Amino acid sequence: MSNKAKIIAGVAVAAVAGAVIGMLLAPENGKDLRKKIKKNFDSLSDDLKDAVNTGKNKLEELTKNLVKDAESMKENIKDKVVGKSEELLEDAQHAQNNIKSKVSNS
């Protein structure tokens, strides 16, 4: 679990605990207290779902960007390898031609 997720979970738990303690200490009848607890729990639940969805969307976006960057890097490396291979092949052909000419001149 990442630090951000731990912080979000900690804040959510603290908020629930604080709300429950505050309600339990407030002078209200049981029915009103249960309604208030349910309302706060539903609100917190919605906030938590929103936070999870936001995190999920950011993760999907980061994943897409990572894949895109990896593909770009792959193409860049491929181009460099092909370029170097062509250079080495040309150098080898020049060396072969030099050797052939030296052998012919001997």
TORKOL-4160 file (C-alpha; in steps of 0.2 Angstrom, whole numbers, padded with zeros to 4 digits, m for minus):
106
<pt num="1" X="0000" Y="0000" Z="0000"/>
<pt num="2" X="0007" Y="0017" Z="m0005"/>
<pt num="3" X="0010" Y="0031" Z="0007"/>
<pt num="4" X="m0004" Y="0041" Z="m0001"/>
<pt num="5" X="m0016" Y="0026" Z="0001"/>
<pt num="6" X="m0011" Y="0024" Z="0019"/>
<pt num="7" X="m0014" Y="0043" Z="0023"/>
<pt num="8" X="m0031" Y="0042" Z="0014"/>
<pt num="9" X="m0036" Y="0027" Z="0024"/>
<pt num="10" X="m0030" Y="0034" Z="0040"/>
<pt num="11" X="m0040" Y="0050" Z="0037"/>
<pt num="12" X="m0055" Y="0041" Z="0033"/>
<pt num="13" X="m0054" Y="0030" Z="0049"/>
<pt num="14" X="m0051" Y="0045" Z="0059"/>
<pt num="15" X="m0065" Y="0054" Z="0052"/>
<pt num="16" X="m0077" Y="0040" Z="0055"/>
<pt num="17" X="m0071" Y="0038" Z="0073"/>
<pt num="18" X="m0072" Y="0056" Z="0077"/>
<pt num="19" X="m0090" Y="0057" Z="0070"/>
<pt num="20" X="m0096" Y="0042" Z="0080"/>
<pt num="21" X="m0088" Y="0048" Z="0096"/>
<pt num="22" X="m0095" Y="0066" Z="0093"/>
<pt num="23" X="m0112" Y="0059" Z="0090"/>
<pt num="24" X="m0112" Y="0047" Z="0105"/>
<pt num="25" X="m0107" Y="0061" Z="0116"/>
<pt num="26" X="m0121" Y="0072" Z="0110"/>
<pt num="27" X="m0137" Y="0072" Z="0119"/>
<pt num="28" X="m0149" Y="0065" Z="0106"/>
<pt num="29" X="m0162" Y="0051" Z="0106"/>
<pt num="30" X="m0157" Y="0034" Z="0098"/>
<pt num="31" X="m0167" Y="0036" Z="0083"/>
<pt num="32" X="m0160" Y="0053" Z="0078"/>
<pt num="33" X="m0142" Y="0047" Z="0082"/>
<pt num="34" X="m0144" Y="0032" Z="0071"/>
<pt num="35" X="m0150" Y="0043" Z="0057"/>
<pt num="36" X="m0135" Y="0055" Z="0059"/>
<pt num="37" X="m0123" Y="0041" Z="0060"/>
<pt num="38" X="m0130" Y="0033" Z="0044"/>
<pt num="39" X="m0130" Y="0049" Z="0035"/>
<pt num="40" X="m0112" Y="0053" Z="0040"/>
<pt num="41" X="m0107" Y="0035" Z="0035"/>
<pt num="42" X="m0115" Y="0036" Z="0018"/>
<pt num="43" X="m0106" Y="0053" Z="0015"/>
<pt num="44" X="m0090" Y="0046" Z="0020"/>
<pt num="45" X="m0093" Y="0030" Z="0010"/>
<pt num="46" X="m0096" Y="0041" Z="m0005"/>
<pt num="47" X="m0080" Y="0051" Z="m0002"/>
<pt num="48" X="m0070" Y="0036" Z="m0001"/>
<pt num="49" X="m0077" Y="0029" Z="m0017"/>
<pt num="50" X="m0073" Y="0045" Z="m0026"/>
<pt num="51" X="m0055" Y="0044" Z="m0019"/>
<pt num="52" X="m0053" Y="0026" Z="m0025"/>
<pt num="53" X="m0060" Y="0030" Z="m0042"/>
<pt num="54" X="m0049" Y="0046" Z="m0044"/>
<pt num="55" X="m0034" Y="0035" Z="m0039"/>
<pt num="56" X="m0039" Y="0021" Z="m0051"/>
<pt num="57" X="m0041" Y="0034" Z="m0065"/>
<pt num="58" X="m0024" Y="0042" Z="m0061"/>
<pt num="59" X="m0016" Y="0024" Z="m0061"/>
<pt num="60" X="m0024" Y="0020" Z="m0078"/>
<pt num="61" X="m0017" Y="0036" Z="m0085"/>
<pt num="62" X="0000" Y="0033" Z="m0078"/>
<pt num="63" X="0000" Y="0016" Z="m0085"/>
<pt num="64" X="m0005" Y="0022" Z="m0103"/>
<pt num="65" X="0009" Y="0035" Z="m0102"/>
<pt num="66" X="0021" Y="0022" Z="m0096"/>
<pt num="67" X="0017" Y="0010" Z="m0110"/>
<pt num="68" X="0018" Y="0025" Z="m0123"/>
<pt num="69" X="0035" Y="0030" Z="m0116"/>
<pt num="70" X="0041" Y="0012" Z="m0116"/>
<pt num="71" X="0036" Y="0010" Z="m0135"/>
<pt num="72" X="0045" Y="0026" Z="m0139"/>
<pt num="73" X="0060" Y="0020" Z="m0130"/>
<pt num="74" X="0059" Y="0004" Z="m0139"/>
<pt num="75" X="0058" Y="0012" Z="m0156"/>
<pt num="76" X="0073" Y="0024" Z="m0152"/>
<pt num="77" X="0084" Y="0010" Z="m0146"/>
<pt num="78" X="0079" Y="0000" Z="m0162"/>
<pt num="79" X="0084" Y="0014" Z="m0173"/>
<pt num="80" X="0100" Y="0016" Z="m0164"/>
<pt num="81" X="0105" Y="m0002" Z="m0165"/>
<pt num="82" X="0100" Y="m0003" Z="m0184"/>
<pt num="83" X="0110" Y="0013" Z="m0187"/>
<pt num="84" X="0126" Y="0006" Z="m0178"/>
<pt num="85" X="0123" Y="m0011" Z="m0187"/>
<pt num="86" X="0124" Y="m0002" Z="m0204"/>
<pt num="87" X="0139" Y="0008" Z="m0199"/>
<pt num="88" X="0148" Y="m0008" Z="m0193"/>
<pt num="89" X="0143" Y="m0017" Z="m0209"/>
<pt num="90" X="0150" Y="m0002" Z="m0220"/>
<pt num="91" X="0166" Y="m0002" Z="m0210"/>
<pt num="92" X="0168" Y="m0021" Z="m0212"/>
<pt num="93" X="0165" Y="m0019" Z="m0231"/>
<pt num="94" X="0178" Y="m0005" Z="m0232"/>
<pt num="95" X="0190" Y="m0016" Z="m0223"/>
<pt num="96" X="0186" Y="m0031" Z="m0234"/>
<pt num="97" X="0189" Y="m0020" Z="m0249"/>
<pt num="98" X="0205" Y="m0014" Z="m0243"/>
<pt num="99" X="0212" Y="m0031" Z="m0239"/>
<pt num="100" X="0206" Y="m0037" Z="m0257"/>
<pt num="101" X="0215" Y="m0023" Z="m0265"/>
<pt num="102" X="0231" Y="m0026" Z="m0254"/>
<pt num="103" X="0230" Y="m0044" Z="m0259"/>
<pt num="104" X="0228" Y="m0040" Z="m0277"/>
<pt num="105" X="0242" Y="m0028" Z="m0277"/>
<pt num="106" X="0254" Y="m0041" Z="m0269"/>
